[in-house]
């Protein structure tokens, strides 16, 4: 199992952060589109590292168009000498329409077209294929030498998709190089919904599971002492509650018999009662989403629960001791 870590988005801290991640033994670093752009930090990370893979985990796909994404991914992949992966996610309708002021339609179908459009653009740049991509959402039919990148020796970047529901997951299996299973997932949901959807997508494309990478970044609750443990538990409870308030994710709670909790979390979120939401995540729900235990037990429990399907993780390990963190990383990589 490969192990990544989050890099953060504060540009001044990126050089030191990526050097530390590389020294700690991580396989890759990831950025998320939260309160800063996810691409700019990875340019600095590429400059100040030699080995680690660089991934947007994730960039919001529908806030951009295929040409913009194709250009960004090309430049980062070329500059990092083939170490970049374009990780994309759809976000949800309120963010796309109200935060990014972009249209919202059928997200799974649109994501499929977006990925295929990017691949068509890259086929033009790297293989000289005519650019002629026309679909309900995108139209790319013009490319001249002046707008074609010249530094193409490292070829196209990998594309992976974040997915929760079966439709988006199936699209990932069909057109992407991998999938990021949402942290707000449980083993029953993954086994009953996610993995079958991946297989359907792979079958559509005539590909095998060996052609596809599954990333799952589960919650981890641990700590060297009671204070660290309590802090990581509270953080996990709050994050699980935040995700659980999203109506589109109700099926994940249904899979563990906690579907009735979703409307209550949603109501609290609309009232702005963020601090109260985490209190509804009891120990039973917490243990369904998170590995909970001593630092020395984390890797073994992760491998036991997720090792049969997970190729890569970027789970955080909330322990302040760097030697303990390195031991967890080494155990997961060996497993």
C-alpha positions as CSV (number, residue, x, y, z in Angstrom):
1,X,0.0,0.0,0.0
2,X,1.4,3.4,-1.0
3,X,1.1,6.2,1.6
4,X,0.6,9.9,0.8
5,X,0.3,12.9,3.1
6,X,-1.6,16.2,2.8
7,X,0.7,19.1,1.8
8,X,-1.4,22.0,2.8
9,X,-1.9,25.2,0.7
10,X,0.3,27.8,2.4
11,X,2.8,28.6,-0.2
12,X,5.6,29.7,2.1
13,X,5.5,26.4,3.9
14,X,5.5,24.1,0.8
15,X,9.3,23.8,0.2
16,X,10.0,22.7,3.8
17,X,6.8,20.6,4.0
18,X,7.6,18.5,0.8
19,X,11.2,18.0,1.9
20,X,10.0,16.6,5.2
21,X,7.4,14.4,3.5
22,X,10.0,13.0,1.2
23,X,12.4,12.4,4.1
24,X,9.7,10.7,6.2
25,X,9.1,8.1,3.5
26,X,5.8,9.2,2.0
27,X,5.2,8.0,-1.5
28,X,3.3,11.2,-2.5
29,X,1.9,14.5,-1.4
30,X,-1.6,15.8,-2.1
31,X,-3.4,19.2,-2.1
32,X,-7.1,19.8,-1.7
33,X,-9.2,22.7,-3.1
34,X,-10.4,24.2,0.1
35,X,-9.5,27.9,0.9
36,X,-6.7,28.1,-1.7
37,X,-5.9,26.9,-5.2
38,X,-4.7,23.3,-5.3
39,X,-2.3,23.6,-8.2
40,X,0.1,26.3,-7.2
41,X,1.5,24.5,-4.2
42,X,2.4,21.5,-6.4
43,X,4.6,23.6,-8.6
44,X,6.7,24.5,-5.5
45,X,6.5,20.9,-4.4
46,X,7.9,19.7,-7.7
47,X,10.7,22.2,-7.5
48,X,11.7,21.2,-4.0
49,X,11.4,17.4,-4.2
50,X,12.9,14.6,-6.3
51,X,10.9,11.4,-5.7
52,X,7.4,12.0,-4.3
53,X,4.3,11.9,-6.5
54,X,2.2,15.0,-6.7
55,X,-1.6,14.9,-6.8
56,X,-4.5,17.3,-6.5
57,X,-6.8,15.5,-4.1
58,X,-9.0,17.0,-5.3
59,X,-9.4,19.9,-7.7
60,X,-13.0,20.9,-8.4
61,X,-13.6,19.8,-12.0
62,X,-16.7,21.7,-12.8
63,X,-15.1,25.0,-11.7
64,X,-12.9,24.7,-14.8
65,X,-13.1,23.4,-18.4
66,X,-11.2,20.6,-20.0
67,X,-8.7,22.8,-21.8
68,X,-7.7,24.6,-18.6
69,X,-7.3,21.3,-16.8
70,X,-5.4,19.8,-19.7
71,X,-2.9,22.8,-19.6
72,X,-2.5,22.8,-15.8
73,X,-1.9,19.0,-15.7
74,X,0.5,19.1,-18.6
75,X,2.6,21.9,-17.2
76,X,2.9,20.3,-13.7
77,X,3.6,16.8,-15.2
78,X,6.3,18.1,-17.5
79,X,7.9,20.2,-14.8
80,X,7.9,17.4,-12.3
81,X,9.2,14.9,-14.9
82,X,6.1,12.7,-14.9
83,X,5.2,12.8,-11.2
84,X,1.9,14.6,-11.4
85,X,-1.6,13.1,-11.1
86,X,-4.7,15.1,-11.8
87,X,-7.2,14.3,-9.1
88,X,-10.7,15.6,-9.8
89,X,-14.0,15.8,-8.0
90,X,-17.4,17.1,-8.9
91,X,-18.2,18.9,-5.6
92,X,-22.0,19.3,-5.0
93,X,-24.5,21.5,-6.6
94,X,-24.7,24.4,-4.1
95,X,-20.9,24.9,-4.3
96,X,-20.8,24.7,-8.1
97,X,-23.8,27.0,-8.7
98,X,-23.5,29.4,-5.7
99,X,-19.7,29.5,-4.9
100,X,-18.2,29.0,-8.4
101,X,-21.2,30.4,-10.4
102,X,-21.0,27.5,-12.9
103,X,-23.8,25.4,-14.3
104,X,-24.9,22.0,-12.8
105,X,-26.4,19.2,-14.8
106,X,-25.9,15.4,-14.6
107,X,-22.5,15.2,-12.8
108,X,-21.5,11.7,-13.6
109,X,-22.2,12.1,-17.3
110,X,-20.5,15.5,-17.4
111,X,-17.4,14.1,-15.6
112,X,-17.2,11.3,-18.1
113,X,-17.2,13.8,-21.0
114,X,-14.8,16.1,-19.2
115,X,-12.2,13.3,-18.8
116,X,-12.6,12.1,-22.3
117,X,-12.2,15.7,-23.6
118,X,-9.0,16.1,-21.6
119,X,-7.7,12.9,-23.1
120,X,-8.7,14.0,-26.6
121,X,-6.7,17.3,-26.1
122,X,-3.7,15.3,-24.9
123,X,-4.0,12.9,-27.8
124,X,-3.7,15.9,-30.1
125,X,-0.7,17.3,-28.2
126,X,1.2,14.1,-27.6
127,X,0.2,11.9,-30.6
128,X,-0.8,14.4,-33.2
129,X,-4.4,13.2,-33.4
130,X,-6.9,15.7,-34.9
131,X,-8.8,17.5,-32.1
132,X,-12.4,16.8,-32.7
133,X,-14.3,16.3,-29.4
134,X,-17.9,17.2,-29.4
135,X,-20.3,16.2,-26.6
136,X,-23.4,17.6,-24.9
137,X,-21.2,19.5,-22.4
138,X,-18.0,20.2,-24.2
139,X,-16.8,21.1,-27.7
140,X,-13.0,21.2,-28.5
141,X,-12.3,21.4,-32.3
142,X,-9.6,24.0,-32.6
143,X,-5.8,23.6,-31.9
144,X,-3.0,25.3,-33.7
145,X,0.8,24.8,-33.3
146,X,1.0,28.1,-31.4
147,X,-1.1,26.7,-28.6
148,X,0.4,23.2,-28.5
149,X,2.9,22.6,-25.8
150,X,6.4,21.6,-26.9
151,X,7.7,19.9,-23.8
152,X,5.9,16.6,-24.3
153,X,8.5,14.0,-23.4
154,X,6.8,12.9,-20.2
155,X,3.5,12.4,-21.9
156,X,0.0,12.8,-20.3
157,X,-0.6,12.9,-16.5
158,X,-2.7,10.3,-14.8
159,X,-6.3,11.2,-14.0
160,X,-8.1,9.9,-10.9
161,X,-11.6,10.8,-9.8
162,X,-13.2,11.2,-6.4
163,X,-16.5,9.4,-6.1
164,X,-19.2,8.5,-3.6
165,X,-22.2,7.4,-5.5
166,X,-22.3,4.4,-7.8
167,X,-22.7,6.4,-11.0
168,X,-19.6,8.5,-10.5
169,X,-17.7,5.5,-9.3
170,X,-18.6,3.6,-12.4
171,X,-17.4,6.5,-14.5
172,X,-14.1,6.4,-12.7
173,X,-13.7,2.7,-13.5
174,X,-14.5,3.4,-17.1
175,X,-12.4,6.5,-18.0
176,X,-10.0,7.2,-15.2
177,X,-6.7,5.7,-13.9
178,X,-8.0,5.4,-10.4
179,X,-10.6,6.4,-7.9
180,X,-10.4,8.3,-4.6
181,X,-12.9,6.7,-2.3
182,X,-14.4,9.5,-0.1
183,X,-13.2,9.4,3.5
184,X,-16.9,9.4,4.4
185,X,-17.3,5.7,3.5
186,X,-17.5,2.4,5.4
187,X,-16.5,-1.1,4.6
188,X,-20.2,-2.2,4.1
189,X,-20.8,0.7,1.7
190,X,-17.5,0.1,-0.2
191,X,-18.2,-3.6,-0.5
192,X,-21.8,-3.3,-1.6
193,X,-21.7,-0.1,-3.7
194,X,-18.2,1.1,-4.5
195,X,-16.3,-2.0,-5.6
196,X,-19.2,-3.4,-7.8
197,X,-19.4,0.0,-9.5
198,X,-15.7,0.0,-10.2
199,X,-15.9,-3.4,-11.8
200,X,-18.8,-2.3,-14.0
201,X,-16.8,0.6,-15.2
202,X,-13.7,-1.4,-15.8
203,X,-15.8,-4.0,-17.8
204,X,-17.2,-1.2,-20.0
205,X,-13.7,-0.1,-20.9
206,X,-12.4,-3.7,-21.3
207,X,-9.8,-3.1,-18.5
208,X,-8.7,-5.2,-15.6
209,X,-8.4,-4.3,-11.9
210,X,-4.6,-4.2,-12.3
211,X,-5.0,-1.2,-14.6
212,X,-6.7,0.8,-11.8
213,X,-5.6,2.3,-8.5
214,X,-7.9,2.6,-5.5
215,X,-7.1,5.2,-2.9
216,X,-9.0,5.3,0.4
217,X,-8.1,7.8,3.1
218,X,-9.9,6.6,6.2
219,X,-10.2,8.6,9.5
220,X,-7.7,7.7,12.2
221,X,-8.2,8.3,15.9
222,X,-5.1,7.8,17.9
223,X,-2.6,9.6,20.1
224,X,0.4,9.2,22.4
225,X,-1.6,10.4,25.4
226,X,-5.2,11.2,26.4
227,X,-4.9,14.8,25.1
228,X,-3.8,13.8,21.6
229,X,-6.4,11.0,21.5
230,X,-9.2,13.4,22.5
231,X,-8.2,16.0,20.0
232,X,-8.0,13.5,17.1
233,X,-11.4,12.0,18.2
234,X,-13.1,15.4,18.2
235,X,-11.6,16.3,14.8
236,X,-12.9,13.0,13.3
237,X,-16.4,13.4,14.8
238,X,-16.7,16.9,13.5
239,X,-15.5,15.9,10.0
240,X,-17.8,12.9,9.8
241,X,-20.7,15.0,10.9
242,X,-19.9,17.7,8.3
243,X,-19.9,15.1,5.5
244,X,-23.0,13.3,6.9
245,X,-25.0,16.5,6.6
246,X,-24.8,16.3,2.8
247,X,-28.1,14.7,1.5
248,X,-26.2,13.0,-1.4
249,X,-24.2,11.0,1.1
250,X,-27.2,9.6,3.0
251,X,-26.7,6.2,1.4
252,X,-23.4,5.8,3.2
253,X,-25.1,6.2,6.6
254,X,-27.9,3.9,5.4
255,X,-25.3,1.2,4.9
256,X,-24.6,1.1,8.7
257,X,-28.2,1.7,9.8
258,X,-27.7,5.3,10.6
259,X,-29.6,7.0,7.8
260,X,-32.0,8.8,10.2
261,X,-29.1,10.8,11.4
262,X,-28.6,12.6,8.1
263,X,-31.6,15.0,8.1
264,X,-30.7,16.0,11.7
265,X,-27.1,16.8,10.7
266,X,-28.4,18.7,7.7
267,X,-30.8,20.8,9.8
268,X,-28.0,21.7,12.3
269,X,-25.7,22.7,9.4
270,X,-28.3,25.0,8.0
271,X,-28.6,26.6,11.4
272,X,-24.8,27.1,11.6
273,X,-24.5,24.9,14.6
274,X,-21.3,23.2,13.4
275,X,-20.0,22.6,17.0
276,X,-23.1,20.7,17.9
277,X,-23.0,18.3,14.9
278,X,-20.0,16.3,16.0
279,X,-21.7,15.4,19.3
280,X,-24.1,13.3,17.4
281,X,-21.3,11.0,16.2
282,X,-21.3,8.3,18.9
283,X,-18.5,5.7,19.3
284,X,-20.4,3.2,17.2
285,X,-20.7,5.5,14.2
286,X,-17.1,6.7,14.8
287,X,-15.7,3.2,14.7
288,X,-17.5,2.5,11.4
289,X,-15.7,5.3,9.7
290,X,-12.4,5.5,11.6
291,X,-9.6,3.2,12.8
292,X,-9.5,3.9,16.6
293,X,-6.6,2.7,18.7
294,X,-3.1,3.0,19.9
295,X,-0.5,4.3,17.4
296,X,1.2,0.9,17.2
297,X,-2.1,-0.8,16.2
298,X,-3.1,1.7,13.5
299,X,-1.3,0.1,10.5
300,X,-2.4,-3.4,11.3
301,X,-6.0,-2.4,11.7
302,X,-6.0,-0.4,8.4
303,X,-4.5,-3.3,6.6
304,X,-7.0,-5.7,8.1
305,X,-10.0,-3.6,7.2
306,X,-8.9,-2.1,3.9
307,X,-5.9,-4.0,2.6
308,X,-8.0,-6.2,0.3
309,X,-9.0,-3.4,-1.9
310,X,-6.9,-0.3,-1.1
311,X,-3.8,0.4,-3.1
312,X,-3.0,3.8,-1.7
313,X,-3.9,5.9,1.3
314,X,-3.4,9.4,2.4
315,X,-4.8,9.0,5.9
316,X,-3.4,11.4,8.5
317,X,-1.7,9.9,11.5
318,X,-2.4,12.3,14.4
319,X,0.6,11.5,16.5
320,X,3.2,14.1,17.4
321,X,6.1,11.6,17.5
322,X,7.8,11.4,14.1
323,X,9.3,8.0,14.8
324,X,5.8,6.6,15.5
325,X,4.5,8.2,12.3
326,X,7.4,6.7,10.2
327,X,6.7,3.3,11.7
328,X,3.0,3.4,10.7
329,X,4.1,4.4,7.2
330,X,6.6,1.6,6.9
331,X,4.1,-1.0,8.1
332,X,1.5,0.1,5.6
333,X,4.0,0.1,2.8
334,X,5.2,-3.3,3.7
335,X,1.6,-4.6,4.0
